[in-house]
């Protein structure tokens, strides 16, 4: 028995060596290992850096206190939570953030549920078109709704041209123009499409036979909804609640635009103010708090979804839900649904467009309309060139396309490679690690993740130069932030492709990259399109992620619109947002068209999933 141990050990070592040798010969193992190293640095290192900054003495504070630069300290934690200014920089913003998030989420949840019910379950007029139109507000830049509100309701509290209502002789009170009420409403109108999509999906999956049985037994519509449908929507409702709160807490544009004039500060704007004040330690602590809140909410959502999976029912006979006839209520409910669309999507576009075409606000005479703000000719009280001739705007437009375009292409390629490594190395540590680390940036609010990148790349570290103020940093942070979209798309698509096509390519002598380009990429055209265009769309309208990282030479359209607002050039800010909105909508149409033409044929799918001869 004892003498056999060395033999068994040697046998085990031999098997391990053989396994390692086999792995080293697999392209998936090599690619996966490289991706693990890269993503560990790009995802984990910034998080470690910002945790380190929260307890490390800055050079400026070290000089003032006589301490050592980088020494361990609780100074910034105390400043945020217990100091004389903690109320201003943390506790009041936290209270305001909770208040605004609560009301915004409540309104968004109610609108999403009501509209999803009307579109999926009733015969309102135009329901087929409303299903798409109601998600448009979610595609618009986050500041579109806020700037449209500001254009309508602003008063003389801030500089610039008067608001439209003020031009008609009505001066909106401060509580209507700025502060918690407009912030909550604008956030709700921006995020209710998110709730609408989730509720629509959930309602379409509820087994229609449950309703039919209940109706046969004499249950009225009200009883069916209260006893059957609403209980089945509990997990979706919880997801909408938690995810919307997480999104509103991390939003920057709306509270900055509508909260700053009233000195109404949220956690996101407090963090931004700390950045502008060069308080890196406070920035680190606030970013950690925001991240922990976001992670906690998303983890709770995952737990809720798993716990309440028993509520999910899917009909097995493919019975199509027949819309309920509303009778006399059909017209008023239709008006309500279309009114929400007008307020949330079409209304902001109209308000923004009118403000850029009217030389004097509130003057609807024909002679007052023109392209003055676009050309910069004969604009009263403005020393800025027009949109078509502004060097700042043209530079921002070029940078937006360059940065968002480059980031989206890199995301698409990385998503494809991550999907390849994860699926081809099932059950391995590399596969599990890549799956989790590529999703991790989704858990952090954009502003907090930007703060983490600022802390890591503000100065040179070893062979990595200081990237702050460069386009490379903006591309890098966008790639990592939007990688969850690309990686999930790549993994999902790769799971539909068996190893047989690649094995056939190997038999024919095709190298790895030839197999990727000629075999795998064509089979994953739809996933690749999604992995490229979705990050591009998000990057074009991104603000929270980049507002702390841009410099005068690297401005994007989103940050340029904020700069215009800061200087009182409301019309130019509105024109910039219009450009972003048009680009995003065109990108969405391109995405839909590409998906129609790149969807794999049934023959492709059947080939990719052939049973293995082994």
C-alpha positions in Angstrom: 0.0 0.0 0.0 2.7 2.4 0.9 4.9 1.6 -2.0 2.0 2.4 -4.4 1.8 6.0 -3.3 4.8 7.3 -5.3 3.4 5.6 -8.3 0.0 7.2 -7.9 1.6 10.6 -7.3 3.7 10.2 -10.4 0.7 9.2 -12.4 -1.2 12.2 -11.1 1.7 14.5 -12.0 1.9 13.0 -15.5 -1.9 13.5 -16.0 -1.6 17.2 -14.8 1.4 17.8 -17.1 -0.5 16.2 -20.1 -3.6 18.4 -19.3 -1.5 21.5 -19.1 0.3 20.7 -22.3 -3.1 20.2 -24.0 -4.4 23.5 -22.7 -1.3 25.3 -23.9 -2.0 24.0 -27.4 -5.5 25.4 -27.3 -6.0 28.9 -28.7 -9.0 29.4 -26.3 -6.7 28.8 -23.3 -4.1 31.3 -24.6 -6.6 33.9 -25.5 -8.5 33.4 -22.2 -5.3 33.8 -20.2 -4.3 37.0 -22.0 -7.8 38.4 -21.4 -7.7 37.5 -17.7 -4.5 39.5 -17.3 -5.8 42.5 -19.3 -9.2 42.7 -17.7 -7.8 42.2 -14.2 -5.7 45.3 -14.7 -8.4 47.3 -16.4 -11.3 46.3 -14.1 -9.8 45.4 -10.7 -6.9 47.8 -10.6 -9.0 51.0 -10.8 -11.2 49.7 -8.0 -8.2 48.9 -5.8 -6.8 52.3 -6.7 -9.8 54.2 -5.5 -10.0 52.2 -2.3 -6.4 53.1 -1.7 -7.0 56.8 -2.4 -9.8 56.8 0.2 -7.3 56.0 3.0 -4.1 57.6 1.6 -2.9 61.1 2.3 -2.7 63.3 -0.8 0.3 65.4 -1.6 -1.5 68.6 -0.9 -2.8 67.5 2.4 0.6 66.1 3.3 2.2 69.4 2.7 -0.4 71.3 4.8 -0.3 68.9 7.7 3.4 68.0 7.6 2.6 64.3 7.0 3.9 61.9 4.4 2.5 61.7 0.9 0.5 58.4 0.6 0.5 57.7 4.4 -2.5 55.8 5.8 -5.3 58.0 7.1 -8.9 58.1 8.0 -9.0 61.8 7.2 -11.2 61.6 4.2 -13.6 59.0 5.7 -14.1 61.4 8.6 -14.5 64.4 6.3 -17.3 62.6 4.4 -19.2 61.0 7.4 -18.5 62.9 10.6 -16.8 66.3 9.9 -18.5 69.7 10.1 -18.9 69.7 6.3 -20.2 66.1 6.1 -23.8 67.3 6.1 -23.1 69.4 3.0 -21.0 66.9 1.0 -22.7 63.6 2.0 -25.7 63.5 4.4 -27.8 66.1 2.7 -27.0 64.8 -0.9 -27.8 61.3 0.3 -31.2 62.4 1.7 -31.9 64.3 -1.5 -30.8 61.3 -3.7 -33.1 59.0 -1.8 -36.0 61.4 -2.1 -35.6 62.0 -5.8 -34.9 58.3 -6.5 -38.0 57.3 -4.6 -40.4 59.6 -6.4 -38.8 59.1 -9.8 -38.9 55.3 -9.4 -42.5 55.4 -8.2 -43.6 57.4 -11.2 -41.6 55.4 -13.7 -42.9 52.1 -12.3 -46.5 53.2 -12.5 -46.2 54.6 -16.0 -44.3 51.5 -17.2 -46.8 49.1 -15.8 -49.9 51.0 -17.0 -48.5 51.5 -20.5 -47.2 47.9 -20.8 -50.7 46.7 -19.8 -52.4 48.9 -22.3 -50.0 48.0 -25.2 -49.9 44.3 -24.6 -53.4 43.6 -23.3 -55.9 46.1 -24.7 -57.2 47.4 -28.1 -56.0 51.0 -27.7 -55.5 52.8 -31.0 -52.0 52.5 -32.5 -50.8 49.9 -30.0 -48.5 48.3 -32.6 -46.6 51.6 -33.1 -46.6 52.6 -29.4 -44.6 49.5 -28.5 -41.6 51.0 -30.3 -42.3 54.7 -29.8 -42.5 54.5 -26.0 -38.9 53.3 -25.7 -37.5 56.4 -27.6 -37.0 58.4 -24.4 -34.6 55.7 -23.2 -32.6 56.2 -26.4 -32.2 59.9 -26.0 -29.3 61.6 -24.1 -29.9 61.8 -20.4 -29.8 65.6 -20.5 -32.4 65.9 -23.3 -35.4 65.9 -21.0 -33.7 68.2 -18.4 -32.6 70.8 -21.0 -36.1 70.8 -22.5 -37.6 71.4 -19.1 -35.1 74.1 -18.4 -35.9 75.8 -21.8 -39.6 75.8 -20.9 -39.6 76.6 -17.2 -36.3 78.5 -16.4 -36.6 81.9 -14.8 -34.2 84.8 -14.2 -32.6 82.9 -11.3 -29.9 81.9 -13.8 -28.3 83.7 -16.8 -29.1 83.3 -20.4 -32.2 83.9 -22.4 -35.6 83.7 -20.7 -37.6 80.5 -20.6 -40.4 80.0 -23.1 -43.1 80.5 -20.4 -41.4 83.6 -19.1 -41.4 85.0 -22.6 -45.2 84.7 -22.5 -45.4 86.7 -19.3 -45.5 83.8 -16.8 -42.5 83.5 -14.4 -42.3 79.9 -13.1 -41.6 79.7 -9.4 -38.3 78.2 -8.3 -39.9 74.9 -7.1 -41.3 74.3 -10.6 -38.2 75.4 -12.5 -35.5 73.8 -10.3 -35.0 71.3 -7.5 -36.6 67.9 -6.5 -39.9 68.2 -8.4 -38.5 68.7 -11.9 -35.6 66.3 -11.3 -38.0 63.6 -10.2 -40.3 64.1 -13.2 -37.5 64.3 -15.8 -35.9 61.2 -14.4 -39.2 59.3 -14.4 -39.9 60.3 -18.0 -36.4 59.2 -19.0 -36.5 55.9 -17.3 -40.1 54.7 -17.5 -39.3 53.0 -20.9 -37.0 50.7 -19.0 -39.9 49.6 -16.8 -42.2 49.5 -19.8 -39.9 47.0 -21.6 -39.5 44.7 -18.5 -43.3 44.7 -17.8 -44.1 44.1 -21.5 -41.8 41.1 -21.6 -43.2 39.7 -18.4 -46.9 40.2 -19.4 -46.2 38.4 -22.8 -44.9 35.4 -20.9 -47.8 34.9 -18.6 -49.8 31.8 -19.5 -53.0 33.1 -21.1 -54.8 29.9 -20.0 -54.7 31.1 -16.4 -56.8 34.1 -17.3 -59.1 32.0 -19.5 -59.8 29.5 -16.7 -60.4 32.3 -14.2 -62.8 34.0 -16.6 -64.6 30.7 -17.2 -65.1 30.4 -13.4 -66.7 33.8 -13.3 -63.8 36.1 -12.3 -64.0 39.7 -13.4 -61.2 41.6 -15.0 -60.3 43.4 -11.8 -60.1 40.0 -9.9 -58.0 38.5 -12.6 -55.5 41.3 -12.4 -55.4 41.5 -8.6 -55.4 37.7 -7.9 -53.4 36.4 -10.9 -51.5 38.9 -13.0 -50.1 41.3 -10.4 -48.8 38.5 -8.1 -47.1 37.0 -11.1 -45.5 40.3 -11.8 -43.9 40.6 -8.3 -40.4 39.6 -9.4 -40.5 41.9 -12.4 -41.8 44.7 -10.2 -38.9 44.2 -7.8 -36.4 44.2 -10.6 -37.8 47.4 -12.0 -37.8 49.0 -8.6 -34.2 48.1 -7.7 -32.7 48.7 -11.1 -34.4 52.0 -11.6 -33.3 53.2 -8.2 -29.7 52.2 -9.1 -29.9 54.1 -12.3 -31.4 57.2 -10.8 -28.8 57.3 -8.0 -26.0 57.3 -10.6 -27.5 59.9 -12.9 -25.6 63.1 -13.2 -27.0 65.3 -16.0 -30.5 65.8 -14.7 -29.6 66.8 -11.1 -26.7 68.9 -12.4 -28.9 70.9 -14.9 -32.0 71.3 -12.7 -30.5 71.1 -9.2 -27.5 73.4 -9.4 -29.5 76.7 -9.8 -31.4 75.8 -6.6 -28.2 74.4 -4.9 -30.0 71.1 -4.6 -27.2 68.6 -4.4 -27.4 64.8 -5.0 -24.6 62.3 -4.4 -23.6 62.4 -8.1 -23.3 66.2 -8.2 -21.5 66.3 -4.8 -18.9 63.9 -6.2 -18.5 66.0 -9.3 -18.1 69.1 -7.1 -15.4 67.4 -5.2 -13.6 66.5 -8.4 -13.7 70.2 -9.5 -12.3 71.1 -6.0 -9.4 68.6 -6.4 -10.5 66.7 -3.3 -9.3 63.3 -4.5 -9.7 61.6 -1.1 -13.3 62.8 -0.8 -14.0 61.8 -4.4 -12.7 58.3 -3.6 -14.9 57.9 -0.6 -18.1 59.2 -2.4 -17.3 56.9 -5.4 -17.0 53.9 -3.1 -20.3 54.8 -1.4 -22.1 55.1 -4.8 -20.5 51.8 -6.0 -21.5 49.9 -2.9 -25.1 51.2 -3.2 -25.2 50.1 -6.8 -23.7 46.7 -6.2 -26.0 46.1 -3.3 -29.1 47.0 -5.3 -28.1 44.8 -8.2 -27.2 41.8 -6.0 -30.5 42.1 -4.2 -32.2 42.1 -7.7 -30.4 38.9 -8.6 -31.5 37.3 -5.3 -35.1 38.4 -5.8 -35.2 37.0 -9.4 -33.9 33.6 -8.2 -36.1 33.5 -5.2 -39.3 34.4 -7.1 -38.6 32.2 -10.2 -41.6 30.1 -9.2 -43.8 33.0 -10.2 -42.7 32.6 -13.9 -45.3 30.9 -16.0 -45.0 30.3 -19.7 -47.8 28.9 -21.8 -46.9 25.8 -23.7 -49.4 26.0 -26.5 -48.3 29.3 -28.0 -51.7 30.9 -27.6 -51.6 34.5 -28.7 -53.0 37.0 -26.2 -56.2 38.6 -27.5 -56.4 42.3 -26.6 -59.2 43.2 -24.2 -61.9 45.6 -25.6 -62.0 48.8 -23.6 -65.3 50.0 -24.9 -65.9 53.6 -23.9 -62.5 53.8 -22.2 -60.7 53.1 -25.5 -60.4 56.7 -26.5 -59.3 58.3 -23.2 -56.7 55.5 -22.6 -55.4 56.0 -26.1 -55.1 59.7 -25.5 -53.3 59.0 -22.2 -50.7 56.6 -23.8 -50.0 58.9 -26.7 -49.8 61.9 -24.4 -47.0 60.2 -22.4 -45.2 59.6 -25.7 -45.6 63.3 -26.6 -44.4 64.5 -23.2 -41.4 62.1 -23.0 -40.1 61.9 -26.5 -41.7 64.2 -29.1 -42.2 67.1 -26.7 -38.5 67.5 -25.8 -37.4 67.3 -29.4 -40.0 70.0 -30.4 -39.0 72.3 -27.5 -35.3 71.9 -28.2 -35.7 72.4 -31.9 -37.9 75.5 -31.5 -35.4 77.1 -29.1 -32.7 76.7 -31.8 -34.8 78.2 -34.6 -36.3 81.2 -32.7 -34.0 84.3 -32.4 -36.2 85.6 -29.6 -37.9 83.1 -27.2 -41.7 83.3 -27.3 -41.9 85.2 -30.6 -43.7 83.0 -33.0 -43.7 85.5 -35.9 -42.4 84.1 -39.2 -39.5 86.6 -39.3 -38.2 85.3 -35.9 -37.6 81.8 -37.2 -34.3 80.9 -38.9 -30.9 79.2 -38.6 -29.2 82.0 -36.7 -28.0 79.8 -33.8 -26.8 77.2 -36.3 -24.9 79.7 -38.6 -23.9 82.2 -35.9 -25.2 85.1 -38.0 -27.2 87.9 -36.4 -27.7 86.2 -33.1 -28.7 88.7 -30.3 -26.4 88.8 -27.3 -24.2 86.0 -28.3 -20.5 86.2 -29.1 -20.2 82.5 -30.0 -20.1 81.1 -33.5 -23.0 79.0 -34.7 -23.2 75.2 -34.6 -22.1 74.8 -38.2 -19.0 77.0 -37.7 -18.0 76.5 -34.1 -14.6 74.9 -33.7 -15.5 73.6 -30.3 -18.6 71.8 -31.7 -16.8 70.4 -34.7 -14.0 69.1 -32.4 -16.5 67.6 -30.0 -18.4 66.0 -32.9 -15.2 64.5 -34.3 -14.1 63.3 -30.8 -17.5 61.7 -30.2 -17.4 59.7 -33.3 -13.7 58.8 -32.9 -14.0 57.7 -29.2 -17.4 56.0 -29.3 -16.6 54.4 -32.7 -13.2 53.1 -31.6 -14.6 51.9 -28.2 -17.5 50.1 -29.9 -15.2 48.2 -32.4 -12.8 47.2 -29.6 -15.8 46.1 -27.5 -17.2 44.0 -30.4 -13.8 42.2 -30.9 -13.3 41.6 -27.2 -16.9 40.4 -26.8 -16.3 37.8 -29.5 -13.0 36.7 -28.0 -14.5 36.5 -24.4 -17.4 34.5 -25.7 -15.0 32.1 -27.5 -12.8 31.6 -24.4 -15.8 31.2 -22.0 -17.6 28.7 -24.2 -14.6 26.7 -25.3 -13.2 26.3 -21.8 -16.3 25.2 -19.9 -16.0 24.5 -16.2 -12.5 26.1 -15.9 -11.4 28.9 -13.7 -10.6 31.0 -16.7 -14.1 30.6 -18.1 -15.8 31.5 -14.8 -13.4 34.4 -14.1 -13.9 36.0 -17.5 -17.7 35.6 -17.2 -17.7 37.5 -13.9 -15.0 40.1 -14.4 -16.5 41.2 -17.8 -19.8 41.9 -16.1 -18.4 43.7 -13.0 -18.3 47.2 -14.6 -22.1 47.0 -15.0 -22.4 47.0 -11.2 -20.7 50.4 -10.8 -22.4 53.8 -11.6 -20.7 55.5 -14.5 -19.5 58.5 -12.3 -18.0 56.2 -9.7 -16.2 54.1 -12.3 -14.9 57.3 -14.0 -13.5 58.4 -10.6 -11.8 55.1 -10.2 -10.1 55.5 -13.6 -9.2 59.0 -12.8 -7.4 57.8 -9.6 -5.5 55.1 -11.5 -4.4 57.0 -14.7 -4.0 60.5 -13.4 -0.3 59.9 -12.9 2.2 57.6 -14.5 2.4 54.1 -12.9 5.4 52.0 -13.9 5.4 51.5 -17.7 1.9 52.9 -18.0 2.0 56.7 -18.7 -0.4 59.3 -17.3 -3.4 59.1 -19.6 -5.5 61.9 -18.1 -6.3 64.5 -20.8 -5.9 62.0 -23.7 -8.4 60.4 -26.0 -6.9 57.0 -25.1 -8.3 57.2 -21.6 -11.8 58.0 -22.8 -11.7 55.1 -25.3 -10.3 52.8 -22.6 -13.0 53.6 -19.9 -15.8 53.3 -22.5 -14.5 49.9 -23.6 -14.4 48.5 -20.1 -17.7 50.1 -19.1 -19.6 48.8 -22.1 -17.9 45.4 -22.2 -20.8 43.7 -20.3 -23.0 44.3 -23.3 -20.5 42.9 -25.7 -19.4 40.0 -23.6 -22.9 38.8 -22.8 -23.8 39.1 -26.5 -20.6 37.1 -27.5 -21.1 34.4 -24.9 -24.8 33.9 -25.8 -24.0 33.7 -29.5 -21.0 31.4 -29.0 -23.2 29.0 -27.1 -25.2 28.5 -30.3 -22.1 27.5 -32.3 -20.8 24.0 -31.9 -17.2 23.0 -32.3 -17.8 21.2 -35.6 -17.4 24.1 -38.0 -14.1 25.1 -36.4 -12.9 21.5 -36.4 -13.7 21.3 -40.1 -11.6 24.4 -40.7 -8.7 22.8 -38.8 -8.9 19.7 -41.0 -8.6 22.0 -44.0 -5.5 23.7 -42.6 -7.0 27.0 -41.5 -5.1 28.7 -38.7 -6.8 30.1 -35.6 -7.3 33.7 -36.9 -8.5 32.4 -40.2 -11.1 30.3 -38.5 -12.2 33.3 -36.4 -12.6 35.6 -39.4 -13.9 33.1 -41.9 -16.0 30.7 -39.8 -16.9 32.0 -36.3 -17.4 35.7 -37.1 -19.9 35.1 -40.0 -21.9 32.7 -37.7 -22.1 35.4 -35.1 -22.9 38.4 -37.3 -25.9 39.4 -35.3 -24.1 39.2 -32.0 -21.2 41.2 -33.4 -23.5 43.9 -34.8 -25.1 44.2 -31.3 -21.8 44.2 -29.6 -20.6 47.1 -31.8 -23.6 49.3 -32.3 -25.0 49.2 -28.7 -21.8 50.5 -27.2 -21.6 53.1 -30.0 -25.2 54.3 -29.2 -24.5 54.4 -25.5 -21.1 56.1 -26.0 -22.6 58.9 -28.2 -25.1 59.9 -25.4 -22.8 59.1 -22.5 -22.2 61.9 -19.9 -21.7 60.6 -16.4 -18.8 58.4 -17.4 -16.8 61.1 -19.3 -17.7 64.4 -17.6 -14.8 64.1 -15.1 -12.3 62.8 -17.7 -12.5 65.3 -20.6 -10.2 68.2 -21.1 -10.5 71.2 -23.4 -9.0 69.2 -26.3 -11.0 66.0 -25.7 -14.6 67.4 -25.3 -17.5 65.3 -26.5 -20.9 66.5 -27.7 -22.4 65.5 -24.4 -19.9 67.4 -22.3 -19.9 70.4 -24.7 -23.6 70.7 -24.2 -23.0 71.0 -20.4 -20.3 73.7 -21.1 -22.8 75.7 -23.2 -25.3 75.5 -20.4 -22.7 76.6 -17.8 -22.0 79.7 -19.9 -25.7 80.5 -20.5 -25.8 79.4 -24.2 -29.0 77.5 -23.9 -29.8 77.4 -27.6 -26.4 76.0 -28.5 -26.7 73.4 -25.8 -30.1 72.4 -27.1 -28.7 72.2 -30.7 -25.9 69.9 -29.5 -28.4 67.6 -27.8 -30.5 67.5 -31.0 -27.4 66.4 -33.0 -26.8 63.6 -30.5 -30.4 62.5 -30.6 -30.4 62.4 -34.4 -27.2 60.4 -34.5 -28.5 57.9 -31.9 -31.8 57.4 -33.7 -30.1 56.8 -37.0 -27.8 54.3 -35.2 -30.9 52.5 -33.8 -32.4 52.3 -37.3 -29.1 50.9 -38.7 -29.0 48.4 -35.9 -32.5 47.2 -36.7 -31.6 46.9 -40.4 -28.4 45.1 -39.7 -30.1 42.6 -37.5 -32.6 41.8 -40.2 -29.8 41.1 -42.7 -27.3 39.4 -40.4 -29.7 37.0 -38.6 -28.3 33.5 -39.2 -30.4 31.3 -41.4 -31.9 28.1 -40.1 -29.4 26.2 -42.2 -26.5 28.0 -40.5 -27.9 27.3 -37.1 -28.5 23.6 -37.8 -25.0 23.3 -39.2 -23.4 25.0 -36.2 -25.2 22.6 -33.8 -24.5 19.3 -35.6 -24.2 16.3 -33.2 -20.5 15.6 -32.6 -19.2 12.4 -34.3 -17.4 11.7 -31.1 
